[in-house]
Amino acid sequence: MIVVLDKLDYCSNLKNLLPSRASPKFKFVKGDIGSAHLVSYLLVTESIDTIMHFAAQIHVDNSFGNNFEFTKNNIYGTHVLLEACKVTGGQIRRFIHVSTGEVYRETNEDAIVGNHEASQLLPTSPYFATKAGVEMLMMAYGRSYGLPVITTRGNNVYGPNQFPEKLIPKFILLAMRGEPLPIHRYGSNVRSYVYCEDVAKAFEIILHRGEVGHVYNIGTEKERRAIDVAKDMCKFFSLDVDAVIEFVDNRPFNDQRYFLNNQKLKKLGWSEGTTWEDGLKKTIDWYTCHSNWWGNVSRALLPNPRMIMLPGIVGEFDKIQI
């Protein structure tokens, strides 16, 4: 029996759950992980024994203008989950927390071996810092209260159904509209991309074979510069690279590279099954058929979107998207 708890934030879409909702072993609950009473109620009434914690604010651009929301969702929300597990007793057998490889230090351009699970955490953005802070909470609850916690740190995930604020779906929709593909600075920043089906397979393996108290990198050797992703997109859509690519202002801080050592996960039996070319083609094919999946997403397609916090009382914030 699988219970999905989600507050349906701006990037959510219930249509993404259509393949599962007909199953009698699936239940969707609209709610916030920051609600302690709701979380505790669900743990007890649904006899929850396993938690896979994906819920977080994760868009880096938004974090530079909206970092209070990141702290509230990422740190406080996770703290509520952990405390509810502690209070409801020893029914939880696995608590898998989904962190990010961006909590590590920036990887050197010429590094052959990526950051491993014991590497120092040196986050460079408000978002990354909240994820690193959550990991400290996970560790504390594991050691002090014996919660069976496991943490994953991953590279960039891409594939169908992803909200188009992320680079690859953003480029796809812009290319379909014949609009410029915006690239930060000169497009030299390197990112590693893992196809969503391979990531799902990694979580399944970690769920069943991962060791409690451990951290696992979900990493890939498929590295691409932003400029190369744009060029690959132009090739798929038969666009003139020089005419379509547009260089825009960089983020306040934009790490050059994140390279993860995935040997620990491979020893559990994980391997990638999707090439970059196949994954990109499947992703493009999906967006071509579902271009209106979220309705009007024009604000998400801006070169540097920001969710700005207006002055006010902590708790209920007014937000404007520019």
C-alpha positions as a Markdown table, in Angstrom:
| # | Residue | x | y | z |
|---|---|---|---|---|
| 1 | Met | 0.0 | 0.0 | 0.0 |
| 2 | Ile | 1.4 | 3.4 | -1.1 |
| 3 | Val | 0.2 | 6.7 | 0.4 |
| 4 | Val | 1.4 | 9.9 | -1.3 |
| 5 | Leu | 1.3 | 13.1 | 0.8 |
| 6 | Asp | 1.7 | 16.2 | -1.3 |
| 7 | Lys | 0.6 | 19.8 | -0.8 |
| 8 | Leu | 0.3 | 20.5 | -4.5 |
| 9 | Asp | 2.7 | 23.4 | -4.8 |
| 10 | Tyr | 3.1 | 25.5 | -8.0 |
| 11 | Cys | 5.1 | 22.8 | -9.8 |
| 12 | Ser | 2.7 | 19.9 | -8.9 |
| 13 | Asn | 0.2 | 18.2 | -11.2 |
| 14 | Leu | -2.2 | 15.5 | -10.2 |
| 15 | Lys | -2.2 | 14.2 | -13.8 |
| 16 | Asn | 1.3 | 12.8 | -13.0 |
| 17 | Leu | -0.4 | 10.3 | -10.7 |
| 18 | Leu | -2.9 | 9.0 | -13.3 |
| 19 | Pro | -1.1 | 5.7 | -13.9 |
| 20 | Ser | -1.3 | 4.9 | -10.2 |
| 21 | Arg | -4.6 | 6.3 | -9.0 |
| 22 | Ala | -6.7 | 3.4 | -10.3 |
| 23 | Ser | -4.9 | 0.9 | -8.1 |
| 24 | Pro | -6.6 | -0.2 | -4.8 |
| 25 | Lys | -3.2 | -0.1 | -3.2 |
| 26 | Phe | -2.6 | 3.6 | -3.9 |
| 27 | Lys | -4.0 | 6.6 | -1.9 |
| 28 | Phe | -3.3 | 10.3 | -2.5 |
| 29 | Val | -3.6 | 12.8 | 0.4 |
| 30 | Lys | -3.4 | 16.5 | -0.2 |
| 31 | Gly | -1.5 | 18.0 | 2.8 |
| 32 | Asp | 1.7 | 19.6 | 4.0 |
| 33 | Ile | 4.5 | 17.7 | 5.7 |
| 34 | Gly | 4.8 | 20.7 | 7.9 |
| 35 | Ser | 1.5 | 19.8 | 9.6 |
| 36 | Ala | 2.5 | 17.7 | 12.6 |
| 37 | His | -1.0 | 16.5 | 13.4 |
| 38 | Leu | -1.7 | 15.3 | 9.8 |
| 39 | Val | 1.7 | 13.5 | 9.5 |
| 40 | Ser | 1.2 | 11.7 | 12.9 |
| 41 | Tyr | -2.4 | 10.8 | 12.0 |
| 42 | Leu | -1.3 | 9.3 | 8.7 |
| 43 | Leu | 1.5 | 7.3 | 10.2 |
| 44 | Val | -0.9 | 5.7 | 12.7 |
| 45 | Thr | -4.1 | 5.3 | 10.6 |
| 46 | Glu | -2.3 | 4.0 | 7.5 |
| 47 | Ser | 0.2 | 1.9 | 9.4 |
| 48 | Ile | 3.1 | 3.5 | 7.6 |
| 49 | Asp | 6.3 | 1.5 | 8.0 |
| 50 | Thr | 8.5 | 3.1 | 5.3 |
| 51 | Ile | 9.0 | 6.7 | 4.3 |
| 52 | Met | 10.6 | 8.0 | 1.1 |
| 53 | His | 11.0 | 11.7 | 1.6 |
| 54 | Phe | 11.1 | 13.6 | -1.7 |
| 55 | Ala | 9.2 | 16.7 | -0.6 |
| 56 | Ala | 11.3 | 19.9 | -0.9 |
| 57 | Gln | 11.8 | 23.2 | -2.6 |
| 58 | Ile | 14.6 | 22.5 | -5.1 |
| 59 | His | 14.8 | 25.2 | -7.7 |
| 60 | Val | 18.1 | 27.0 | -7.3 |
| 61 | Asp | 17.0 | 30.3 | -9.0 |
| 62 | Asn | 14.1 | 30.6 | -6.7 |
| 63 | Ser | 16.2 | 30.1 | -3.6 |
| 64 | Phe | 18.1 | 33.3 | -4.2 |
| 65 | Gly | 15.0 | 35.4 | -3.8 |
| 66 | Asn | 12.8 | 33.1 | -1.6 |
| 67 | Asn | 15.2 | 31.4 | 0.8 |
| 68 | Phe | 12.8 | 31.6 | 3.8 |
| 69 | Glu | 10.4 | 29.3 | 2.0 |
| 70 | Phe | 13.2 | 26.9 | 1.4 |
| 71 | Thr | 14.1 | 26.8 | 5.1 |
| 72 | Lys | 10.5 | 26.3 | 6.1 |
| 73 | Asn | 9.8 | 23.5 | 3.6 |
| 74 | Asn | 13.1 | 21.7 | 3.6 |
| 75 | Ile | 14.3 | 21.9 | 7.2 |
| 76 | Tyr | 11.1 | 22.4 | 9.2 |
| 77 | Gly | 9.1 | 20.0 | 7.1 |
| 78 | Thr | 11.7 | 17.2 | 7.5 |
| 79 | His | 11.9 | 17.9 | 11.2 |
| 80 | Val | 8.2 | 17.3 | 11.5 |
| 81 | Leu | 8.5 | 14.0 | 9.7 |
| 82 | Leu | 11.3 | 12.8 | 11.9 |
| 83 | Glu | 9.6 | 13.9 | 15.1 |
| 84 | Ala | 6.4 | 12.2 | 14.1 |
| 85 | Cys | 8.3 | 9.0 | 13.5 |
| 86 | Lys | 9.9 | 9.2 | 16.9 |
| 87 | Val | 6.6 | 9.9 | 18.7 |
| 88 | Thr | 4.7 | 7.1 | 17.0 |
| 89 | Gly | 7.1 | 4.5 | 18.2 |
| 90 | Gly | 9.2 | 1.8 | 16.4 |
| 91 | Gln | 6.9 | 1.1 | 13.5 |
| 92 | Ile | 9.2 | 2.7 | 10.9 |
| 93 | Arg | 11.5 | 0.2 | 9.2 |
| 94 | Arg | 13.1 | 2.6 | 6.7 |
| 95 | Phe | 13.2 | 6.4 | 6.4 |
| 96 | Ile | 14.9 | 7.3 | 3.1 |
| 97 | His | 15.7 | 11.0 | 2.7 |
| 98 | Val | 16.4 | 12.4 | -0.8 |
| 99 | Ser | 19.1 | 15.0 | -0.6 |
| 100 | Thr | 21.3 | 16.4 | -3.4 |
| 101 | Gly | 24.9 | 16.1 | -4.6 |
| 102 | Glu | 25.0 | 19.9 | -4.5 |
| 103 | Val | 25.6 | 19.7 | -0.7 |
| 104 | Tyr | 29.2 | 18.8 | -1.6 |
| 105 | Arg | 32.0 | 21.2 | -2.5 |
| 106 | Glu | 32.3 | 22.2 | -6.1 |
| 107 | Thr | 34.2 | 19.5 | -8.1 |
| 108 | Asn | 37.4 | 20.5 | -9.9 |
| 109 | Glu | 37.1 | 20.7 | -13.6 |
| 110 | Asp | 39.9 | 18.2 | -14.1 |
| 111 | Ala | 38.9 | 15.8 | -11.4 |
| 112 | Ile | 38.7 | 12.1 | -12.5 |
| 113 | Val | 37.1 | 10.8 | -9.3 |
| 114 | Gly | 33.9 | 12.5 | -8.0 |
| 115 | Asn | 32.8 | 13.3 | -4.5 |
| 116 | His | 32.2 | 10.2 | -2.4 |
| 117 | Glu | 29.8 | 9.8 | 0.4 |
| 118 | Ala | 32.3 | 10.9 | 3.1 |
| 119 | Ser | 33.4 | 14.0 | 1.3 |
| 120 | Gln | 33.0 | 17.4 | 3.1 |
| 121 | Leu | 29.8 | 19.3 | 2.8 |
| 122 | Leu | 30.3 | 22.8 | 1.6 |
| 123 | Pro | 27.0 | 24.1 | 0.1 |
| 124 | Thr | 27.1 | 27.4 | -1.9 |
| 125 | Ser | 23.5 | 28.5 | -2.2 |
| 126 | Pro | 20.6 | 28.9 | 0.3 |
| 127 | Tyr | 18.9 | 25.8 | -1.2 |
| 128 | Phe | 22.0 | 23.6 | -0.9 |
| 129 | Ala | 22.5 | 24.8 | 2.7 |
| 130 | Thr | 18.9 | 23.8 | 3.7 |
| 131 | Lys | 19.5 | 20.3 | 2.3 |
| 132 | Ala | 22.8 | 20.0 | 4.2 |
| 133 | Gly | 21.1 | 21.1 | 7.4 |
| 134 | Val | 18.4 | 18.5 | 6.9 |
| 135 | Glu | 21.1 | 15.8 | 6.6 |
| 136 | Met | 22.4 | 16.8 | 10.1 |
| 137 | Leu | 18.8 | 16.3 | 11.4 |
| 138 | Met | 18.7 | 12.9 | 9.8 |
| 139 | Met | 22.0 | 11.9 | 11.4 |
| 140 | Ala | 20.9 | 13.2 | 14.8 |
| 141 | Tyr | 17.6 | 11.3 | 14.8 |
| 142 | Gly | 19.3 | 8.2 | 13.6 |
| 143 | Arg | 21.9 | 8.3 | 16.4 |
| 144 | Ser | 19.8 | 9.7 | 19.3 |
| 145 | Tyr | 16.5 | 7.9 | 18.7 |
| 146 | Gly | 17.5 | 4.9 | 16.5 |
| 147 | Leu | 15.5 | 5.9 | 13.5 |
| 148 | Pro | 16.4 | 3.8 | 10.5 |
| 149 | Val | 17.5 | 6.6 | 8.3 |
| 150 | Ile | 19.2 | 6.4 | 4.8 |
| 151 | Thr | 20.2 | 9.4 | 2.8 |
| 152 | Thr | 20.7 | 9.7 | -1.0 |
| 153 | Arg | 22.6 | 12.4 | -2.8 |
| 154 | Gly | 21.8 | 12.7 | -6.5 |
| 155 | Asn | 22.8 | 14.4 | -9.7 |
| 156 | Asn | 20.3 | 16.2 | -12.0 |
| 157 | Val | 17.2 | 14.1 | -12.8 |
| 158 | Tyr | 15.5 | 14.6 | -16.2 |
| 159 | Gly | 12.7 | 12.9 | -18.1 |
| 160 | Pro | 8.9 | 13.2 | -18.8 |
| 161 | Asn | 6.5 | 14.9 | -16.4 |
| 162 | Gln | 9.1 | 17.3 | -15.0 |
| 163 | Phe | 7.9 | 20.9 | -14.4 |
| 164 | Pro | 9.6 | 23.1 | -17.1 |
| 165 | Glu | 11.6 | 25.4 | -14.7 |
| 166 | Lys | 14.4 | 22.8 | -15.1 |
| 167 | Leu | 16.9 | 23.2 | -17.9 |
| 168 | Ile | 16.0 | 20.3 | -20.2 |
| 169 | Pro | 12.2 | 20.7 | -20.2 |
| 170 | Lys | 12.6 | 24.4 | -20.4 |
| 171 | Phe | 14.8 | 24.1 | -23.5 |
| 172 | Ile | 12.4 | 21.6 | -25.1 |
| 173 | Leu | 9.3 | 23.9 | -24.7 |
| 174 | Leu | 11.3 | 27.0 | -25.8 |
| 175 | Ala | 12.6 | 25.1 | -28.9 |
| 176 | Met | 9.1 | 24.0 | -29.7 |
| 177 | Arg | 7.9 | 27.6 | -29.6 |
| 178 | Gly | 10.8 | 28.8 | -31.7 |
| 179 | Glu | 12.1 | 31.0 | -28.9 |
| 180 | Pro | 15.7 | 31.6 | -27.8 |
| 181 | Leu | 17.4 | 29.1 | -25.4 |
| 182 | Pro | 18.8 | 31.2 | -22.5 |
| 183 | Ile | 22.2 | 30.1 | -21.1 |
| 184 | His | 23.9 | 31.4 | -18.0 |
| 185 | Arg | 27.1 | 33.3 | -18.8 |
| 186 | Tyr | 29.0 | 31.3 | -21.4 |
| 187 | Gly | 27.4 | 27.9 | -20.9 |
| 188 | Ser | 30.6 | 26.3 | -19.6 |
| 189 | Asn | 29.0 | 25.0 | -16.3 |
| 190 | Val | 29.0 | 21.2 | -16.3 |
| 191 | Arg | 26.1 | 19.1 | -14.9 |
| 192 | Ser | 25.5 | 15.3 | -14.8 |
| 193 | Tyr | 22.1 | 14.1 | -15.9 |
| 194 | Val | 20.4 | 10.8 | -14.8 |
| 195 | Tyr | 17.2 | 9.7 | -16.6 |
| 196 | Cys | 14.2 | 9.4 | -14.3 |
| 197 | Glu | 13.7 | 5.6 | -14.8 |
| 198 | Asp | 17.3 | 4.9 | -13.8 |
| 199 | Val | 16.8 | 7.1 | -10.7 |
| 200 | Ala | 13.6 | 5.2 | -9.8 |
| 201 | Lys | 15.5 | 1.9 | -10.1 |
| 202 | Ala | 18.2 | 3.3 | -7.8 |
| 203 | Phe | 15.6 | 4.2 | -5.1 |
| 204 | Glu | 14.1 | 0.7 | -5.4 |
| 205 | Ile | 17.5 | -0.9 | -4.8 |
| 206 | Ile | 18.4 | 1.4 | -1.9 |
| 207 | Leu | 15.0 | 0.8 | -0.3 |
| 208 | His | 15.5 | -3.0 | -0.3 |
| 209 | Arg | 19.3 | -3.4 | -0.1 |
| 210 | Gly | 20.6 | -0.1 | 1.4 |
| 211 | Glu | 22.2 | -0.2 | 4.8 |
| 212 | Val | 20.6 | 1.9 | 7.6 |
| 213 | Gly | 22.7 | 4.9 | 8.6 |
| 214 | His | 24.5 | 5.1 | 5.3 |
| 215 | Val | 24.6 | 7.6 | 2.4 |
| 216 | Tyr | 24.4 | 6.6 | -1.2 |
| 217 | Asn | 25.3 | 8.8 | -4.3 |
| 218 | Ile | 23.0 | 8.4 | -7.3 |
| 219 | Gly | 25.5 | 9.7 | -9.8 |
| 220 | Thr | 26.3 | 9.4 | -13.5 |
| 221 | Glu | 29.3 | 9.9 | -15.7 |
| 222 | Lys | 27.0 | 11.5 | -18.3 |
| 223 | Glu | 28.3 | 15.1 | -18.0 |
| 224 | Arg | 27.1 | 17.9 | -20.2 |
| 225 | Arg | 27.9 | 21.6 | -20.4 |
| 226 | Ala | 24.9 | 23.8 | -20.6 |
| 227 | Ile | 26.0 | 24.9 | -24.1 |
| 228 | Asp | 26.2 | 21.3 | -25.2 |
| 229 | Val | 22.7 | 20.5 | -23.9 |
| 230 | Ala | 21.4 | 23.5 | -26.0 |
| 231 | Lys | 23.3 | 22.3 | -29.0 |
| 232 | Asp | 21.8 | 18.8 | -28.6 |
| 233 | Met | 18.4 | 20.4 | -28.4 |
| 234 | Cys | 19.0 | 22.4 | -31.6 |
| 235 | Lys | 20.0 | 19.2 | -33.4 |
| 236 | Phe | 16.8 | 17.4 | -32.4 |
| 237 | Phe | 14.7 | 20.4 | -33.6 |
| 238 | Ser | 16.8 | 21.2 | -36.6 |
| 239 | Leu | 17.5 | 24.7 | -35.3 |
| 240 | Asp | 20.4 | 27.1 | -36.1 |
| 241 | Val | 22.6 | 27.1 | -33.0 |
| 242 | Asp | 24.0 | 30.6 | -33.5 |
| 243 | Ala | 20.5 | 32.0 | -34.1 |
| 244 | Val | 18.8 | 30.3 | -31.1 |
| 245 | Ile | 21.3 | 30.3 | -28.2 |
| 246 | Glu | 21.1 | 33.4 | -26.0 |
| 247 | Phe | 23.6 | 34.1 | -23.3 |
| 248 | Val | 22.1 | 35.7 | -20.2 |
| 249 | Asp | 23.2 | 36.9 | -16.7 |
| 250 | Asn | 24.6 | 34.3 | -14.5 |
| 251 | Arg | 23.3 | 33.2 | -11.1 |
| 252 | Pro | 24.7 | 35.0 | -8.0 |
| 253 | Phe | 26.9 | 31.9 | -7.6 |
| 254 | Asn | 26.9 | 29.1 | -10.1 |
| 255 | Asp | 29.1 | 26.1 | -9.3 |
| 256 | Gln | 31.2 | 24.9 | -12.2 |
| 257 | Arg | 30.7 | 21.2 | -11.7 |
| 258 | Tyr | 29.2 | 18.5 | -9.5 |
| 259 | Phe | 30.8 | 15.0 | -10.0 |
| 260 | Leu | 29.6 | 12.1 | -7.8 |
| 261 | Asn | 31.4 | 8.8 | -7.1 |
| 262 | Asn | 28.6 | 6.2 | -7.6 |
| 263 | Gln | 30.7 | 3.0 | -6.8 |
| 264 | Lys | 28.9 | 2.4 | -3.5 |
| 265 | Leu | 25.5 | 2.3 | -5.2 |
| 266 | Lys | 26.9 | 0.1 | -8.0 |
| 267 | Lys | 28.0 | -2.4 | -5.4 |
| 268 | Leu | 24.3 | -2.8 | -4.4 |
| 269 | Gly | 23.6 | -3.8 | -8.0 |
| 270 | Trp | 22.6 | -0.5 | -9.7 |
| 271 | Ser | 23.6 | 0.5 | -13.2 |
| 272 | Glu | 22.3 | 3.0 | -15.7 |
| 273 | Gly | 20.2 | 1.6 | -18.5 |
| 274 | Thr | 19.5 | 4.7 | -20.5 |
| 275 | Thr | 21.9 | 6.5 | -22.8 |
| 276 | Trp | 21.9 | 10.3 | -22.9 |
| 277 | Glu | 20.6 | 10.2 | -26.5 |
| 278 | Asp | 17.8 | 7.8 | -25.8 |
| 279 | Gly | 16.8 | 9.6 | -22.6 |
| 280 | Leu | 16.7 | 12.9 | -24.3 |
| 281 | Lys | 14.7 | 11.6 | -27.2 |
| 282 | Lys | 12.1 | 10.0 | -24.9 |
| 283 | Thr | 11.9 | 13.2 | -23.0 |
| 284 | Ile | 11.4 | 15.3 | -26.1 |
| 285 | Asp | 8.8 | 12.9 | -27.4 |
| 286 | Trp | 6.8 | 13.2 | -24.2 |
| 287 | Tyr | 6.8 | 17.0 | -24.1 |
| 288 | Thr | 6.0 | 17.2 | -27.8 |
| 289 | Cys | 2.8 | 15.2 | -27.1 |
| 290 | His | 2.0 | 17.0 | -23.7 |
| 291 | Ser | 3.1 | 20.6 | -24.3 |
| 292 | Asn | 0.1 | 21.9 | -22.3 |
| 293 | Trp | 0.4 | 19.5 | -19.4 |
| 294 | Trp | 0.7 | 22.4 | -16.9 |
| 295 | Gly | -1.2 | 25.1 | -18.8 |
| 296 | Asn | 0.5 | 28.5 | -19.0 |
| 297 | Val | 4.1 | 28.0 | -17.9 |
| 298 | Ser | 5.5 | 31.1 | -19.5 |
| 299 | Arg | 6.9 | 32.5 | -16.2 |
| 300 | Ala | 8.8 | 29.3 | -15.6 |
| 301 | Leu | 10.5 | 29.7 | -19.0 |
| 302 | Leu | 12.1 | 33.0 | -18.1 |
| 303 | Pro | 15.9 | 33.0 | -18.2 |
| 304 | Asn | 16.2 | 33.9 | -14.5 |
| 305 | Pro | 12.9 | 33.3 | -12.7 |
| 306 | Arg | 12.7 | 34.5 | -9.1 |
| 307 | Met | 10.1 | 34.0 | -6.4 |
| 308 | Ile | 10.5 | 37.2 | -4.3 |
| 309 | Met | 9.5 | 37.5 | -0.7 |
| 310 | Leu | 7.7 | 40.7 | 0.3 |
| 311 | Pro | 8.3 | 42.1 | 3.8 |
| 312 | Gly | 5.8 | 40.8 | 6.3 |
| 313 | Ile | 5.2 | 38.6 | 9.3 |
| 314 | Val | 6.9 | 35.2 | 9.3 |
| 315 | Gly | 4.3 | 32.5 | 8.7 |
| 316 | Glu | 2.1 | 33.6 | 5.8 |
| 317 | Phe | 4.1 | 35.3 | 3.1 |
| 318 | Asp | 3.0 | 37.2 | 0.1 |
| 319 | Lys | 4.8 | 36.1 | -3.1 |
| 320 | Ile | 5.2 | 37.6 | -6.5 |
| 321 | Gln | 6.7 | 35.9 | -9.5 |
| 322 | Ile | 8.7 | 38.1 | -11.8 |
